[in-house]
Amino acid sequence: MALWGDTKLFLCILVITFGCTVILAEIPKDCCLKVANVTIERGRIGDYRRQVAGAGCRISAAVLVTRHQRTLCVPDNEPWVQELMKHVDQLKAWCKKRKNTGKRCSGVNRQ
């Protein structure tokens, strides 16, 4: 009789584990569906993140976040985008060193 109880317990744990895996796999991801190759003034950008094709999204892109928390999708392989991302990294380091004080650090995402 104890064997039957152990089997029921094992099957319950298996069903719960499988159910959680399926639920977590269906969490929607916020992806850019298209990109705009429009240059943006670097003073407006406070953060960025990279979107990789195949990691839940269809296209690769750089997602720029403005200082007012708006997102813009741009092609990540453009030279002006690479320069902008480098500028944002330098700005984050500068603001971190100064403990995010000053007007220049307003709207910059902290590292």
Biopython code that builds the backbone (N, CA, C, O; Angstrom):
import numpy as np
from Bio.PDB.StructureBuilder import StructureBuilder

atoms = [
    (1, "MET", "N", (0.820, -1.197, 0.000)),
    (1, "MET", "CA", (0.000, 0.000, 0.000)),
    (1, "MET", "C", (0.861, 1.257, 0.000)),
    (1, "MET", "O", (0.497, 2.256, -0.621)),
    (2, "ALA", "N", (1.996, 1.220, 0.689)),
    (2, "ALA", "CA", (2.883, 2.379, 0.752)),
    (2, "ALA", "C", (3.452, 2.700, -0.630)),
    (2, "ALA", "O", (3.703, 3.862, -0.951)),
    (3, "LEU", "N", (3.648, 1.680, -1.429)),
    (3, "LEU", "CA", (4.171, 1.887, -2.777)),
    (3, "LEU", "C", (3.188, 2.692, -3.616)),
    (3, "LEU", "O", (3.599, 3.559, -4.387)),
    (4, "TRP", "N", (1.898, 2.417, -3.476)),
    (4, "TRP", "CA", (0.867, 3.160, -4.210)),
    (4, "TRP", "C", (0.845, 4.631, -3.789)),
    (4, "TRP", "O", (0.667, 5.506, -4.635)),
    (5, "GLY", "N", (1.022, 4.913, -2.510)),
    (5, "GLY", "CA", (1.061, 6.288, -2.004)),
    (5, "GLY", "C", (2.266, 7.035, -2.540)),
    (5, "GLY", "O", (2.162, 8.211, -2.889)),
    (6, "ASP", "N", (3.416, 6.364, -2.610)),
    (6, "ASP", "CA", (4.623, 6.976, -3.158)),
    (6, "ASP", "C", (4.454, 7.286, -4.647)),
    (6, "ASP", "O", (4.930, 8.314, -5.129)),
    (7, "THR", "N", (3.786, 6.409, -5.361)),
    (7, "THR", "CA", (3.547, 6.616, -6.790)),
    (7, "THR", "C", (2.650, 7.827, -7.004)),
    (7, "THR", "O", (2.907, 8.639, -7.892)),
    (8, "LYS", "N", (1.603, 7.954, -6.202)),
    (8, "LYS", "CA", (0.705, 9.115, -6.311)),
    (8, "LYS", "C", (1.464, 10.417, -6.048)),
    (8, "LYS", "O", (1.296, 11.401, -6.768)),
    (9, "LEU", "N", (2.293, 10.407, -5.017)),
    (9, "LEU", "CA", (3.075, 11.592, -4.675)),
    (9, "LEU", "C", (4.028, 11.963, -5.808)),
    (9, "LEU", "O", (4.147, 13.134, -6.167)),
    (10, "PHE", "N", (4.705, 10.965, -6.366)),
    (10, "PHE", "CA", (5.621, 11.194, -7.472)),
    (10, "PHE", "C", (4.888, 11.774, -8.687)),
    (10, "PHE", "O", (5.376, 12.711, -9.318)),
    (11, "LEU", "N", (3.726, 11.221, -9.010)),
    (11, "LEU", "CA", (2.959, 11.714, -10.154)),
    (11, "LEU", "C", (2.468, 13.151, -9.929)),
    (11, "LEU", "O", (2.448, 13.952, -10.863)),
    (12, "CYS", "N", (2.080, 13.470, -8.712)),
    (12, "CYS", "CA", (1.656, 14.844, -8.398)),
    (12, "CYS", "C", (2.808, 15.824, -8.578)),
    (12, "CYS", "O", (2.634, 16.889, -9.170)),
    (13, "ILE", "N", (3.977, 15.469, -8.070)),
    (13, "ILE", "CA", (5.152, 16.338, -8.219)),
    (13, "ILE", "C", (5.511, 16.484, -9.684)),
    (13, "ILE", "O", (5.865, 17.578, -10.123)),
    (14, "LEU", "N", (5.428, 15.409, -10.449)),
    (14, "LEU", "CA", (5.739, 15.448, -11.872)),
    (14, "LEU", "C", (4.776, 16.367, -12.627)),
    (14, "LEU", "O", (5.211, 17.153, -13.469)),
    (15, "VAL", "N", (3.489, 16.279, -12.341)),
    (15, "VAL", "CA", (2.481, 17.123, -12.994)),
    (15, "VAL", "C", (2.699, 18.594, -12.640)),
    (15, "VAL", "O", (2.609, 19.456, -13.513)),
    (16, "ILE", "N", (2.978, 18.885, -11.391)),
    (16, "ILE", "CA", (3.211, 20.274, -10.969)),
    (16, "ILE", "C", (4.460, 20.835, -11.643)),
    (16, "ILE", "O", (4.446, 21.970, -12.118)),
    (17, "THR", "N", (5.530, 20.060, -11.690)),
    (17, "THR", "CA", (6.774, 20.508, -12.316)),
    (17, "THR", "C", (6.556, 20.768, -13.806)),
    (17, "THR", "O", (6.995, 21.793, -14.327)),
    (18, "PHE", "N", (5.886, 19.854, -14.484)),
    (18, "PHE", "CA", (5.629, 20.028, -15.906)),
    (18, "PHE", "C", (4.738, 21.239, -16.160)),
    (18, "PHE", "O", (4.964, 21.990, -17.109)),
    (19, "GLY", "N", (3.730, 21.430, -15.320)),
    (19, "GLY", "CA", (2.828, 22.578, -15.466)),
    (19, "GLY", "C", (3.562, 23.900, -15.301)),
    (19, "GLY", "O", (3.324, 24.842, -16.057)),
    (20, "CYS", "N", (4.448, 23.978, -14.323)),
    (20, "CYS", "CA", (5.222, 25.212, -14.108)),
    (20, "CYS", "C", (6.148, 25.488, -15.279)),
    (20, "CYS", "O", (6.319, 26.643, -15.670)),
    (21, "THR", "N", (6.748, 24.450, -15.846)),
    (21, "THR", "CA", (7.638, 24.619, -16.992)),
    (21, "THR", "C", (6.870, 25.162, -18.187)),
    (21, "THR", "O", (7.364, 26.052, -18.880)),
    (22, "VAL", "N", (5.699, 24.657, -18.439)),
    (22, "VAL", "CA", (4.885, 25.118, -19.566)),
    (22, "VAL", "C", (4.439, 26.557, -19.342)),
    (22, "VAL", "O", (4.460, 27.358, -20.276)),
    (23, "ILE", "N", (4.042, 26.893, -18.140)),
    (23, "ILE", "CA", (3.590, 28.253, -17.840)),
    (23, "ILE", "C", (4.731, 29.241, -18.004)),
    (23, "ILE", "O", (4.536, 30.301, -18.599)),
    (24, "LEU", "N", (5.923, 28.926, -17.492)),
    (24, "LEU", "CA", (7.066, 29.830, -17.611)),
    (24, "LEU", "C", (7.519, 29.993, -19.054)),
    (24, "LEU", "O", (8.033, 31.050, -19.419)),
    (25, "ALA", "N", (7.342, 28.982, -19.868)),
    (25, "ALA", "CA", (7.749, 29.056, -21.264)),
    (25, "ALA", "C", (6.844, 29.992, -22.060)),
    (25, "ALA", "O", (7.238, 30.467, -23.126)),
    (26, "GLU", "N", (5.652, 30.262, -21.568)),
    (26, "GLU", "CA", (4.704, 31.085, -22.299)),
    (26, "GLU", "C", (4.663, 32.535, -21.831)),
    (26, "GLU", "O", (3.759, 33.276, -22.218)),
    (27, "ILE", "N", (5.623, 32.958, -21.005)),
    (27, "ILE", "CA", (5.662, 34.349, -20.563)),
    (27, "ILE", "C", (6.046, 35.209, -21.759)),
    (27, "ILE", "O", (7.093, 34.986, -22.366)),
    (28, "PRO", "N", (5.218, 36.187, -22.105)),
    (28, "PRO", "CA", (5.527, 37.012, -23.272)),
    (28, "PRO", "C", (6.730, 37.904, -23.014)),
    (28, "PRO", "O", (6.943, 38.371, -21.895)),
    (29, "LYS", "N", (7.511, 38.135, -24.058)),
    (29, "LYS", "CA", (8.686, 38.978, -23.977)),
    (29, "LYS", "C", (8.422, 40.221, -24.823)),
    (29, "LYS", "O", (7.853, 40.132, -25.911)),
    (30, "ASP", "N", (8.833, 41.360, -24.323)),
    (30, "ASP", "CA", (8.638, 42.608, -25.046)),
    (30, "ASP", "C", (9.721, 42.724, -26.109)),
    (30, "ASP", "O", (10.881, 42.981, -25.788)),
    (31, "CYS", "N", (9.348, 42.534, -27.377)),
    (31, "CYS", "CA", (10.305, 42.553, -28.484)),
    (31, "CYS", "C", (9.983, 43.670, -29.462)),
    (31, "CYS", "O", (8.830, 44.068, -29.625)),
    (32, "CYS", "N", (11.025, 44.164, -30.105)),
    (32, "CYS", "CA", (10.846, 45.107, -31.212)),
    (32, "CYS", "C", (10.415, 44.303, -32.434)),
    (32, "CYS", "O", (11.017, 43.280, -32.758)),
    (33, "LEU", "N", (9.381, 44.767, -33.101)),
    (33, "LEU", "CA", (8.921, 44.091, -34.302)),
    (33, "LEU", "C", (9.544, 44.683, -35.551)),
    (33, "LEU", "O", (9.634, 44.026, -36.588)),
    (34, "LYS", "N", (9.978, 45.943, -35.441)),
    (34, "LYS", "CA", (10.677, 46.593, -36.547)),
    (34, "LYS", "C", (11.605, 47.658, -35.971)),
    (34, "LYS", "O", (11.455, 48.078, -34.823)),
    (35, "VAL", "N", (12.560, 48.084, -36.782)),
    (35, "VAL", "CA", (13.500, 49.102, -36.346)),
    (35, "VAL", "C", (13.397, 50.320, -37.246)),
    (35, "VAL", "O", (13.002, 50.219, -38.408)),
    (36, "ALA", "N", (13.754, 51.467, -36.697)),
    (36, "ALA", "CA", (13.781, 52.710, -37.459)),
    (36, "ALA", "C", (15.212, 53.216, -37.478)),
    (36, "ALA", "O", (15.811, 53.427, -36.424)),
    (37, "ASN", "N", (15.761, 53.412, -38.663)),
    (37, "ASN", "CA", (17.130, 53.885, -38.788)),
    (37, "ASN", "C", (17.132, 55.414, -38.817)),
    (37, "ASN", "O", (17.469, 56.034, -39.826)),
    (38, "VAL", "N", (16.752, 55.991, -37.703)),
    (38, "VAL", "CA", (16.675, 57.442, -37.559)),
    (38, "VAL", "C", (17.637, 57.841, -36.448)),
    (38, "VAL", "O", (17.542, 57.327, -35.333)),
    (39, "THR", "N", (18.561, 58.747, -36.738)),
    (39, "THR", "CA", (19.519, 59.153, -35.709)),
    (39, "THR", "C", (18.812, 59.933, -34.605)),
    (39, "THR", "O", (17.867, 60.681, -34.854)),
    (40, "ILE", "N", (19.286, 59.741, -33.406)),
    (40, "ILE", "CA", (18.676, 60.340, -32.224)),
    (40, "ILE", "C", (19.761, 61.102, -31.472)),
    (40, "ILE", "O", (20.891, 60.629, -31.345)),
    (41, "GLU", "N", (19.418, 62.253, -30.988)),
    (41, "GLU", "CA", (20.361, 63.062, -30.221)),
    (41, "GLU", "C", (20.796, 62.288, -28.978)),
    (41, "GLU", "O", (19.955, 61.808, -28.218)),
    (42, "ARG", "N", (22.093, 62.168, -28.772)),
    (42, "ARG", "CA", (22.592, 61.321, -27.702)),
    (42, "ARG", "C", (22.250, 61.834, -26.306)),
    (42, "ARG", "O", (22.233, 61.050, -25.357)),
    (43, "GLY", "N", (21.984, 63.101, -26.162)),
    (43, "GLY", "CA", (21.610, 63.644, -24.870)),
    (43, "GLY", "C", (20.233, 63.196, -24.400)),
    (43, "GLY", "O", (19.905, 63.342, -23.223)),
    (44, "ARG", "N", (19.434, 62.659, -25.293)),
    (44, "ARG", "CA", (18.087, 62.201, -24.941)),
    (44, "ARG", "C", (18.069, 60.778, -24.385)),
    (44, "ARG", "O", (17.089, 60.370, -23.761)),
    (45, "ILE", "N", (19.136, 60.027, -24.606)),
    (45, "ILE", "CA", (19.159, 58.606, -24.251)),
    (45, "ILE", "C", (19.790, 58.419, -22.875)),
    (45, "ILE", "O", (20.860, 58.955, -22.587)),
    (46, "GLY", "N", (19.100, 57.640, -22.023)),
    (46, "GLY", "CA", (19.591, 57.365, -20.676)),
    (46, "GLY", "C", (19.992, 55.924, -20.457)),
    (46, "GLY", "O", (20.677, 55.611, -19.483)),
    (47, "ASP", "N", (19.571, 55.039, -21.354)),
    (47, "ASP", "CA", (19.898, 53.625, -21.203)),
    (47, "ASP", "C", (19.637, 52.913, -22.524)),
    (47, "ASP", "O", (19.035, 53.477, -23.438)),
    (48, "TYR", "N", (20.094, 51.679, -22.612)),
    (48, "TYR", "CA", (19.812, 50.836, -23.785)),
    (48, "TYR", "C", (19.900, 49.382, -23.361)),
    (48, "TYR", "O", (20.444, 49.053, -22.307)),
    (49, "ARG", "N", (19.359, 48.527, -24.198)),
    (49, "ARG", "CA", (19.532, 47.087, -24.039)),
    (49, "ARG", "C", (19.582, 46.474, -25.422)),
    (49, "ARG", "O", (19.063, 47.045, -26.381)),
    (50, "ARG", "N", (20.195, 45.331, -25.525)),
    (50, "ARG", "CA", (20.293, 44.634, -26.810)),
    (50, "ARG", "C", (19.218, 43.564, -26.898)),
    (50, "ARG", "O", (18.938, 42.855, -25.931)),
    (51, "GLN", "N", (18.625, 43.468, -28.076)),
    (51, "GLN", "CA", (17.646, 42.414, -28.361)),
    (51, "GLN", "C", (18.302, 41.487, -29.375)),
    (51, "GLN", "O", (18.747, 41.931, -30.433)),
    (52, "VAL", "N", (18.360, 40.213, -29.055)),
    (52, "VAL", "CA", (19.037, 39.248, -29.910)),
    (52, "VAL", "C", (18.006, 38.380, -30.619)),
    (52, "VAL", "O", (17.099, 37.835, -29.989)),
    (53, "ALA", "N", (18.153, 38.258, -31.924)),
    (53, "ALA", "CA", (17.255, 37.395, -32.689)),
    (53, "ALA", "C", (17.456, 35.950, -32.259)),
    (53, "ALA", "O", (18.584, 35.505, -32.051)),
    (54, "GLY", "N", (16.365, 35.232, -32.130)),
    (54, "GLY", "CA", (16.443, 33.834, -31.743)),
    (54, "GLY", "C", (16.323, 33.613, -30.242)),
    (54, "GLY", "O", (16.122, 32.482, -29.801)),
    (55, "ALA", "N", (16.441, 34.667, -29.459)),
    (55, "ALA", "CA", (16.305, 34.539, -28.000)),
    (55, "ALA", "C", (14.913, 35.008, -27.585)),
    (55, "ALA", "O", (14.758, 35.735, -26.605)),
    (56, "GLY", "N", (13.905, 34.583, -28.343)),
    (56, "GLY", "CA", (12.528, 34.962, -28.046)),
    (56, "GLY", "C", (12.011, 36.078, -28.935)),
    (56, "GLY", "O", (10.821, 36.393, -28.897)),
    (57, "CYS", "N", (12.881, 36.683, -29.734)),
    (57, "CYS", "CA", (12.486, 37.778, -30.632)),
    (57, "CYS", "C", (12.910, 37.439, -32.059)),
    (57, "CYS", "O", (13.851, 36.676, -32.276)),
    (58, "ARG", "N", (12.207, 38.011, -33.015)),
    (58, "ARG", "CA", (12.484, 37.703, -34.420)),
    (58, "ARG", "C", (13.682, 38.447, -34.991)),
    (58, "ARG", "O", (14.399, 37.906, -35.833)),
    (59, "ILE", "N", (13.909, 39.684, -34.545)),
    (59, "ILE", "CA", (14.978, 40.493, -35.124)),
    (59, "ILE", "C", (15.958, 40.956, -34.046)),
    (59, "ILE", "O", (15.609, 41.064, -32.871)),
    (60, "SER", "N", (17.184, 41.224, -34.473)),
    (60, "SER", "CA", (18.170, 41.829, -33.579)),
    (60, "SER", "C", (17.998, 43.337, -33.632)),
    (60, "SER", "O", (17.742, 43.906, -34.694)),
    (61, "ALA", "N", (18.139, 43.973, -32.492)),
    (61, "ALA", "CA", (17.976, 45.422, -32.430)),
    (61, "ALA", "C", (18.620, 45.953, -31.157)),
    (61, "ALA", "O", (18.931, 45.202, -30.232)),
    (62, "ALA", "N", (18.811, 47.260, -31.138)),
    (62, "ALA", "CA", (19.187, 47.955, -29.912)),
    (62, "ALA", "C", (17.944, 48.709, -29.465)),
    (62, "ALA", "O", (17.342, 49.446, -30.247)),
    (63, "VAL", "N", (17.564, 48.526, -28.221)),
    (63, "VAL", "CA", (16.393, 49.200, -27.677)),
    (63, "VAL", "C", (16.906, 50.363, -26.834)),
    (63, "VAL", "O", (17.433, 50.165, -25.740)),
    (64, "LEU", "N", (16.745, 51.572, -27.353)),
    (64, "LEU", "CA", (17.195, 52.759, -26.649)),
    (64, "LEU", "C", (16.083, 53.236, -25.729)),
    (64, "LEU", "O", (14.912, 53.250, -26.110)),
    (65, "VAL", "N", (16.454, 53.625, -24.521)),
    (65, "VAL", "CA", (15.489, 54.124, -23.546)),
    (65, "VAL", "C", (15.820, 55.592, -23.293)),
    (65, "VAL", "O", (16.925, 55.932, -22.869)),
    (66, "THR", "N", (14.846, 56.449, -23.558)),
    (66, "THR", "CA", (15.079, 57.878, -23.366)),
    (66, "THR", "C", (15.074, 58.218, -21.880)),
    (66, "THR", "O", (14.718, 57.394, -21.037)),
    (67, "ARG", "N", (15.469, 59.423, -21.588)),
    (67, "ARG", "CA", (15.487, 59.872, -20.190)),
    (67, "ARG", "C", (14.075, 60.001, -19.629)),
    (67, "ARG", "O", (13.898, 60.121, -18.417)),
    (68, "HIS", "N", (13.067, 59.977, -20.503)),
    (68, "HIS", "CA", (11.668, 60.024, -20.078)),
    (68, "HIS", "C", (11.011, 58.651, -20.176)),
    (68, "HIS", "O", (9.785, 58.539, -20.197)),
    (69, "GLN", "N", (11.859, 57.586, -20.236)),
    (69, "GLN", "CA", (11.430, 56.181, -20.209)),
    (69, "GLN", "C", (10.629, 55.750, -21.439)),
    (69, "GLN", "O", (9.774, 54.870, -21.333)),
    (70, "ARG", "N", (10.883, 56.341, -22.583)),
    (70, "ARG", "CA", (10.287, 55.866, -23.835)),
    (70, "ARG", "C", (11.296, 54.990, -24.550)),
    (70, "ARG", "O", (12.500, 55.232, -24.468)),
    (71, "THR", "N", (10.818, 53.979, -25.246)),
    (71, "THR", "CA", (11.726, 53.062, -25.926)),
    (71, "THR", "C", (11.700, 53.286, -27.433)),
    (71, "THR", "O", (10.659, 53.581, -28.020)),
    (72, "LEU", "N", (12.862, 53.141, -28.033)),
    (72, "LEU", "CA", (13.027, 53.291, -29.468)),
    (72, "LEU", "C", (13.845, 52.109, -29.979)),
    (72, "LEU", "O", (14.898, 51.801, -29.420)),
    (73, "CYS", "N", (13.385, 51.459, -31.010)),
    (73, "CYS", "CA", (14.092, 50.313, -31.579)),
    (73, "CYS", "C", (14.884, 50.764, -32.804)),
    (73, "CYS", "O", (14.332, 51.320, -33.754)),
    (74, "VAL", "N", (16.191, 50.511, -32.757)),
    (74, "VAL", "CA", (17.075, 50.914, -33.852)),
    (74, "VAL", "C", (17.948, 49.728, -34.232)),
    (74, "VAL", "O", (18.142, 48.822, -33.421)),
    (75, "PRO", "N", (18.484, 49.717, -35.468)),
    (75, "PRO", "CA", (19.359, 48.611, -35.871)),
    (75, "PRO", "C", (20.651, 48.626, -35.052)),
    (75, "PRO", "O", (21.311, 49.659, -34.943)),
    (76, "ASP", "N", (21.004, 47.492, -34.487)),
    (76, "ASP", "CA", (22.160, 47.456, -33.593)),
    (76, "ASP", "C", (23.503, 47.424, -34.312)),
    (76, "ASP", "O", (24.542, 47.588, -33.673)),
    (77, "ASN", "N", (23.506, 47.218, -35.612)),
    (77, "ASN", "CA", (24.767, 47.124, -36.345)),
    (77, "ASN", "C", (25.191, 48.441, -37.015)),
    (77, "ASN", "O", (26.214, 48.477, -37.697)),
    (78, "GLU", "N", (24.436, 49.496, -36.833)),
    (78, "GLU", "CA", (24.779, 50.790, -37.432)),
    (78, "GLU", "C", (25.884, 51.470, -36.611)),
    (78, "GLU", "O", (25.881, 51.389, -35.382)),
    (79, "PRO", "N", (26.831, 52.141, -37.288)),
    (79, "PRO", "CA", (27.927, 52.797, -36.561)),
    (79, "PRO", "C", (27.447, 53.861, -35.568)),
    (79, "PRO", "O", (28.010, 53.986, -34.480)),
    (80, "TRP", "N", (26.424, 54.619, -35.927)),
    (80, "TRP", "CA", (25.951, 55.668, -35.015)),
    (80, "TRP", "C", (25.324, 55.068, -33.764)),
    (80, "TRP", "O", (25.366, 55.677, -32.694)),
    (81, "VAL", "N", (24.739, 53.871, -33.891)),
    (81, "VAL", "CA", (24.149, 53.196, -32.728)),
    (81, "VAL", "C", (25.262, 52.681, -31.812)),
    (81, "VAL", "O", (25.165, 52.794, -30.590)),
    (82, "GLN", "N", (26.316, 52.118, -32.404)),
    (82, "GLN", "CA", (27.455, 51.647, -31.613)),
    (82, "GLN", "C", (28.085, 52.802, -30.835)),
    (82, "GLN", "O", (28.429, 52.656, -29.662)),
    (83, "GLU", "N", (28.232, 53.942, -31.496)),
    (83, "GLU", "CA", (28.800, 55.129, -30.846)),
    (83, "GLU", "C", (27.889, 55.625, -29.721)),
    (83, "GLU", "O", (28.369, 56.034, -28.664)),
    (84, "LEU", "N", (26.587, 55.587, -29.950)),
    (84, "LEU", "CA", (25.622, 56.017, -28.942)),
    (84, "LEU", "C", (25.662, 55.104, -27.709)),
    (84, "LEU", "O", (25.616, 55.584, -26.577)),
    (85, "MET", "N", (25.747, 53.803, -27.931)),
    (85, "MET", "CA", (25.811, 52.869, -26.814)),
    (85, "MET", "C", (27.104, 53.068, -26.009)),
    (85, "MET", "O", (27.097, 52.985, -24.781)),
    (86, "LYS", "N", (28.193, 53.327, -26.703)),
    (86, "LYS", "CA", (29.456, 53.592, -26.012)),
    (86, "LYS", "C", (29.344, 54.870, -25.169)),
    (86, "LYS", "O", (29.842, 54.926, -24.045)),
    (87, "HIS", "N", (28.685, 55.892, -25.725)),
    (87, "HIS", "CA", (28.475, 57.138, -24.987)),
    (87, "HIS", "C", (27.634, 56.896, -23.726)),
    (87, "HIS", "O", (27.942, 57.431, -22.661)),
    (88, "VAL", "N", (26.581, 56.096, -23.847)),
    (88, "VAL", "CA", (25.719, 55.812, -22.698)),
    (88, "VAL", "C", (26.508, 55.054, -21.621)),
    (88, "VAL", "O", (26.350, 55.332, -20.432)),
    (89, "ASP", "N", (27.349, 54.108, -22.026)),
    (89, "ASP", "CA", (28.176, 53.377, -21.056)),
    (89, "ASP", "C", (29.112, 54.326, -20.311)),
    (89, "ASP", "O", (29.285, 54.214, -19.098)),
    (90, "GLN", "N", (29.716, 55.260, -21.049)),
    (90, "GLN", "CA", (30.608, 56.240, -20.420)),
    (90, "GLN", "C", (29.835, 57.162, -19.481)),
    (90, "GLN", "O", (30.315, 57.507, -18.401)),
    (91, "LEU", "N", (28.640, 57.553, -19.899)),
    (91, "LEU", "CA", (27.810, 58.422, -19.066)),
    (91, "LEU", "C", (27.396, 57.710, -17.772)),
    (91, "LEU", "O", (27.398, 58.315, -16.701)),
    (92, "LYS", "N", (27.045, 56.438, -17.874)),
    (92, "LYS", "CA", (26.684, 55.664, -16.680)),
    (92, "LYS", "C", (27.854, 55.581, -15.712)),
    (92, "LYS", "O", (27.677, 55.738, -14.504)),
    (93, "ALA", "N", (29.053, 55.335, -16.242)),
    (93, "ALA", "CA", (30.239, 55.257, -15.390)),
    (93, "ALA", "C", (30.514, 56.609, -14.736)),
    (93, "ALA", "O", (30.857, 56.669, -13.555)),
    (94, "TRP", "N", (30.366, 57.682, -15.488)),
    (94, "TRP", "CA", (30.591, 59.037, -14.969)),
    (94, "TRP", "C", (29.599, 59.345, -13.854)),
    (94, "TRP", "O", (29.976, 59.884, -12.813)),
    (95, "CYS", "N", (28.339, 59.003, -14.071)),
    (95, "CYS", "CA", (27.300, 59.265, -13.065)),
    (95, "CYS", "C", (27.485, 58.393, -11.829)),
    (95, "CYS", "O", (27.246, 58.842, -10.708)),
    (96, "LYS", "N", (27.908, 57.153, -12.031)),
    (96, "LYS", "CA", (28.128, 56.257, -10.895)),
    (96, "LYS", "C", (29.259, 56.793, -10.016)),
    (96, "LYS", "O", (29.177, 56.749, -8.789)),
    (97, "LYS", "N", (30.308, 57.298, -10.655)),
    (97, "LYS", "CA", (31.444, 57.846, -9.914)),
    (97, "LYS", "C", (31.024, 59.060, -9.087)),
    (97, "LYS", "O", (31.576, 59.305, -8.014)),
    (98, "ARG", "N", (30.057, 59.811, -9.583)),
    (98, "ARG", "CA", (29.589, 61.016, -8.888)),
    (98, "ARG", "C", (28.287, 60.778, -8.118)),
    (98, "ARG", "O", (27.602, 61.723, -7.727)),
    (99, "LYS", "N", (27.961, 59.510, -7.908)),
    (99, "LYS", "CA", (26.771, 59.110, -7.133)),
    (99, "LYS", "C", (25.471, 59.674, -7.726)),
    (99, "LYS", "O", (24.555, 60.041, -6.990)),
    (100, "ASN", "N", (25.402, 59.738, -9.047)),
    (100, "ASN", "CA", (24.208, 60.152, -9.795)),
    (100, "ASN", "C", (23.700, 61.538, -9.410)),
    (100, "ASN", "O", (22.492, 61.773, -9.375)),
    (101, "THR", "N", (24.602, 62.434, -9.126)),
    (101, "THR", "CA", (24.200, 63.804, -8.817)),
    (101, "THR", "C", (24.440, 64.690, -10.030)),
    (101, "THR", "O", (25.314, 64.411, -10.850)),
    (102, "GLY", "N", (23.689, 65.719, -10.136)),
    (102, "GLY", "CA", (23.857, 66.670, -11.222)),
    (102, "GLY", "C", (22.833, 66.487, -12.321)),
    (102, "GLY", "O", (22.221, 65.429, -12.470)),
    (103, "LYS", "N", (22.669, 67.544, -13.080)),
    (103, "LYS", "CA", (21.676, 67.550, -14.148)),
    (103, "LYS", "C", (22.005, 66.546, -15.253)),
    (103, "LYS", "O", (21.105, 65.988, -15.879)),
    (104, "ARG", "N", (23.282, 66.322, -15.486)),
    (104, "ARG", "CA", (23.706, 65.416, -16.552)),
    (104, "ARG", "C", (23.260, 63.972, -16.293)),
    (104, "ARG", "O", (23.077, 63.200, -17.234)),
    (105, "CYS", "N", (23.088, 63.617, -15.038)),
    (105, "CYS", "CA", (22.713, 62.245, -14.671)),
    (105, "CYS", "C", (21.200, 62.066, -14.545)),
    (105, "CYS", "O", (20.738, 60.966, -14.244)),
    (106, "SER", "N", (20.440, 63.103, -14.765)),
    (106, "SER", "CA", (18.987, 63.017, -14.665)),
    (106, "SER", "C", (18.442, 62.090, -15.745)),
    (106, "SER", "O", (18.668, 62.311, -16.935)),
    (107, "GLY", "N", (17.729, 61.062, -15.327)),
    (107, "GLY", "CA", (17.123, 60.121, -16.273)),
    (107, "GLY", "C", (18.042, 59.021, -16.744)),
    (107, "GLY", "O", (17.632, 58.192, -17.556)),
    (108, "VAL", "N", (19.283, 58.982, -16.261)),
    (108, "VAL", "CA", (20.222, 57.929, -16.648)),
    (108, "VAL", "C", (19.999, 56.738, -15.732)),
    (108, "VAL", "O", (19.967, 56.878, -14.509)),
    (109, "ASN", "N", (19.845, 55.566, -16.331)),
    (109, "ASN", "CA", (19.625, 54.353, -15.552)),
    (109, "ASN", "C", (20.908, 53.988, -14.817)),
    (109, "ASN", "O", (21.984, 53.958, -15.414)),
    (110, "ARG", "N", (20.795, 53.714, -13.536)),
    (110, "ARG", "CA", (21.970, 53.383, -12.719)),
    (110, "ARG", "C", (22.438, 51.978, -13.007)),
    (110, "ARG", "O", (21.643, 51.093, -13.322)),
    (111, "GLN", "N", (23.736, 51.783, -12.894)),
    (111, "GLN", "CA", (24.312, 50.452, -13.093)),
    (111, "GLN", "C", (24.274, 49.662, -11.828)),
    (111, "GLN", "O", (24.716, 48.513, -11.804)),
]
sb = StructureBuilder()
sb.init_structure("model")
sb.init_model(0)
sb.init_chain("A")
sb.init_seg("    ")
for serial, (resi, resn, name, xyz) in enumerate(atoms, 1):
    if name == "N":
        sb.init_residue(resn, " ", resi, " ")
    sb.init_atom(name, np.array(xyz, "f"), 0.0, 1.0, " ", f" {name:<3s}", serial, name[0])
structure = sb.get_structure()
